Amino acid sequence: MDWWILKQLRAMILTDLRDFVPHGYFESEVEKFKLDDRITGADHFSHELRWGYLAGDLGRRLFFKSTAIMSARQVSASEVLMNLGMLAGAEAAQGSTTQLSK
């Protein structure tokens, strides 16, 4: 899948789950995901690590622990959000370690 399809998928999932995503959730700063500026693309990788962690955590909580009444589409969206979060985190980790190895 190319990056544009992933961006569209993220937007669709977050639209489906708009009632369950706290306002400003993905804009919150999580300092532990800030990578060293000497890494090429550190801002992008830091953003993706943070987004991946937050998306994976929210998706997991909605899919496994939520007591809210959700449609079948919303349940599926929460599972996809969890997996998109893991994918974003893994890709950011791979990209940053590739930069470090150079």
N, C-alpha and C positions, 0 to 999 in steps of 0.2 A: 504494500500500500504506500502511495506517495504521501508527502506531508500535507498536501492540500486536502486530500480525502480525510486524513486524520483530523485536521482542523475542523472540517465540516461535521464529522462524526462527533467530536467534542461538543460543538455548538448544539447539535440536535439532541444529544444526551442531556446537556445542561438545560435545554428548553423543556424537555420532558420532565425533568426533576426540579424545575424552578420553584415549586412549592416547598421543597425539602432542603434547598441549598441556602444557608444563611447569607444575608446581605453582606457583600464584601468578603466572602469566605476565601476566594482565590487571590484577593489582593493583599491578604495579611502577609506580613513579613515573618519568615521563619529563618532566623539568622544562621542556624546550623547548616543551612543548605547553600550558604554563600561560599563559592569557590574562590581560590586565589586568583587575583587579576592577571597574574603572569601566564595563566592558561589561556590559549587562544579560544575565544568564544565563551569565556567564563560566565558572562552575564546570561547568555542563552542557556548554557548548561545548568546554571544555578536556578534560573526560572523554571526550567523543565523538571529538575529534581524536586523543587518545592511543589510545583503543580502536580507532579506524579504522586508525591507523598500525600498531599491533601486530597486528591481525587481518589486514590486507593483507599484511604482511611474513610472518607465519606461514603464511597460505594460499598465498602465492607459493612459499615454500620447500618446503612439503609437495607442492604441485602440480607444480612444475617441477624440484626438486632432490632430492627424497626418494628414497632407495634402499630404504626400508622397504616391506615387503609390506603393501599396503592393499587392502581390498575395493573394489569398484566404487563403492559408496555413500560410502566414505571419500575416494576420489579426487574424486568429485563434490562432497562436502562441503568439501574443501580449496579447490576452485575457487570455490564459493559464498562461503566465508569470505573469500577474497581480494577478491571483488567487494563483499561487505557492508562490508569495511573501507574500500574506496574510496568507497562510498556514504556511510558515516558521516562520513568525513573531508570529503567535498564538502559534505554538508549542514551540518556544523558550521562550515565556512569560510563558506558562504553566510549562515548565521544570524548569525555574528559580524560579517561585513562589512555586513549589513543594519543591525545595531545601530550600527555605527560611522558609517554614512551618515546615521543619524537624528541 
